[in-house]
Amino acid sequence: MARRPARSPARSGSASNGDTPPQELSERGRIIHAFMALLAEHAFEDISFANIAAGAGLTLAQLRGEFGSKFAVLAAHIKDVDRLVLARGDAEMAEESARERLFDVLMRRLEILVPHKDAIESLLRSARRDPALAFALNGLAVRSQQWMLAAADIDGNGPPGVLRAQGLALLFARVLQTFVRDEDEGLARTMARLDRELGRGQRWLDMLDGLCRLSPTRCSRRRSRRHRDADRGDEEPVAA
């Protein structure tokens, strides 16, 4: 496998508001900030609209004017994370293999999520208890991972792209289990877990490439260097 570039220690700051103090945020930003703070201390199902409004310093009417549900607030937070990942792209990664680019994008996402570890861990616990919530979260994750594929310049369009994004969403969920317990500033354990998962995930990508060959009209006709890099064998298996 190609040597991956050195990474700087995880960045700090909120995914929803960067370095902006909560009192200087828009009403939307204050609601998201309050919700994530509550989620760090309470189960998703135990957070009420009144809790969120009070945490944001807003009325229920103002909260309703911005969001129609707790899930909508969470979706807005995830969208903000997507935007930050996309805005922090590294042009120097363009010449790396597809796997290296994807590793960089997902680590960038994890670095942005560092301030929200407690909230993520809380949400994971709630999802394990509530299959309906887990199913809904999966839908958000798949949509988000389609953007992560785009950030890594990997085709996420059409049925193969949706399958690729679904596989990546499941992969990322497994990495989050390590991430929420990783106390190292550089996220060493998380990086190692992501590396292993991407190694295993290569079999999924290979399967999709096979499907594309069987049904070429459903796949992109553009064959870029990223596919050739993956096929050359730089994806050696990684032990668990």
N, C-alpha and C positions, 0 to 999 in steps of 0.2 A: 504494500500500500504506500502511496506517496506520502512523504513527510508533511504533516499538516503545519501550517504557519503557527508561530507562537501567538498566544492570546494574552491580552492584558487582564488584570484582575477584574472581577465583575463590577460593572458600573452600578451606581446607586441612583435612586430617584424613582418617583412614582410613574407608572406607565400612563396614568391618566392625566397627570399634571406636570410632569417633569420636575423642575425646581420651583415651581410657582407655589407660594403659600396658599393653603386652602381658602383663606378669606379673600384672596384675589382672583379666585377662579370664577368662571361663569356658573350660572345655576346648574347647568348640566354637569360641569366638572365637579362642583361641590357634592352633587348627589352621588356621582360615581365614587368619589373619594370617601364619602361617609359610608356608602355601602360596603366597600372593600375593607374599611376599618372595622365595621360591624361583623363582617364575615370572618375576619381574623379571630374573633372572640366568641362567635355564636354560630350555630348550625344554620344553613341556608333556610331551612323550613321554619326556624324560630324568629327570623327577622321580619318585622312588620313594616308597613308603610309609615306608621307613626315613628318608628325607630329611625328610619332613613331620613324622614323630613326633619326630625329633631337634630340628628347628627349633622345634617347639611345646613341647619339654621334657616329652614324654609317652612312654609305652610304646606299642608297636604294638597291644597289647590295648586301651588307652584310645582310640587312634585308631579302631580297628575298632568300638568301642562307639558312636562318634559318626557315622562315615561308612563307606560301603562301597566307595567308589571316589574317585579324584581328580576325576572329573567331578562327583560329588556335592558335593565341597568347592567346586568352582567354581560350581555351581548355588546353593549356600548363600550364597556371596559376592554373586551377582547378586540373590538374594532380599533380602539386606541393603541393597543399593543401591536396589532398588525401594522398600523400606520408608522409607528416608531421603528419597527424592524425594517420596513421598506425604505424609510428615510435614511437609515444608517447603513445602507449598502456599501460594500467595499469593492471598488473597481478593480483592485489588484487580484481579486479572486476569479476574475473572468477566465484566466488561463488554466485554472485548476480543474480537476475532474469533477463530474457531477456529484460524486459522494463528498468530496471536499467542500464544494460550494454549499451543499445541503447541510453539512456539519456546521459550517460557519454561520449560516442563517439561523439554524435552530439554537446554537449557542448564543447568538445575539439575542434571540427571543428570551432565553433563560436568564441572561444577564439583566434584561429589562424587568423580568418578573421577580428578581431577588427581593425587593421590598414587600412582595405579596406572598411570601412563602407560607405564612400562617393561614392566610385566606385560602390559598390553593389547597393546603392540607385539609382544611375544614370542608371545602367543597368536595374533595375526593371522598371524605368520610360520608358525606350526605349522599353522594352518588352511589356508593356501595349499599346504602340502606334503601334507596329509592330507585328502582329500575326505570321508572318514567323520567325522572330527572337525568339519569345516566343516558338514556336514549336522546333526550333533548340536548344535553351537553355534547353528545357525539355529533349531532347535526351542526352545532356551532364550530366544533373542532375541525370537521371536514372542510367546511367553508374557509376557515382560517388557514388550514394547511394547503389549500389550493393557492392561496396568496404566497405562502412560504415556498411552494414549488416554483411559482413565478419568480420570486426573489432569487431563487437558485438557478434560474433559467432552465427549468425542467418542465416539459410539457404537462400541463394539468387540465387540458381540454378534453371534452367528449367523455364517453364511458370509460376508456382506459385512464383518463386523468382523474375521474371521480374515484375509481378503484385505487389509484395510486395515492390520492389524498386520504382515503379511508385507511389504507395501510399505514400511512404516515401518522394519522391521528392516533391510532392504536399504539404505534411505536412511541410517540411522544408522551402518551399517557403513562406508559411504563417508565419512561425516563423521569417523569415528574415524581414518581414514587421515591426515587433516589434523591432527586433535587431538593425536595422539601426537608430532607434530613441531612443534607450536605452542609456542614458548617465551615468548610474550607473557603477562604476568600476567593480563591481562583477556581472554585467548583471542580476540583480535580476528580472526585468520585463521579460527579455528574457527567463530565467529559468522557470518562472511561465507559460509563454505562451507555451514553449516546453512541460512542464508537462501536461498542459491541452490538447494539441494536441495529445500527445502520448496516453492519456486516451481515447480520441475519436477514435484514430487510432486502438485501440485494437479491435474494432468491425470489422475493415478491416482484421486484422490478424485472427480473429475467423472465418470469412467467408472463408479465404484461407485454414484454417485447414479443414473446411468442404469440400471444393473442393478436398483437398488431400485425404480425406476419400472416396469420390466418385470415384476418379481416382488415386488410390495409385501408379500405375506404373509411373505416371508423377511427383511424389514427392520423396523426399529423404526417404529411408527406415530407416535412422538413427533417432531414437526418443530420444533425449537427455533431460537432466533435464530442459533445458530452456523452453520446451513445457509444462512440468509438472508444473513448477513454474507459468506459465501464467494461466494454467487451475485451479490452486488451489484457485484463487480468490484474488490475491494480486493486481489486476487491478481494484480497485473500481472506479466508475465514478467520474469525476471531473467536477464541475460546471464551466460554461463559465465565 
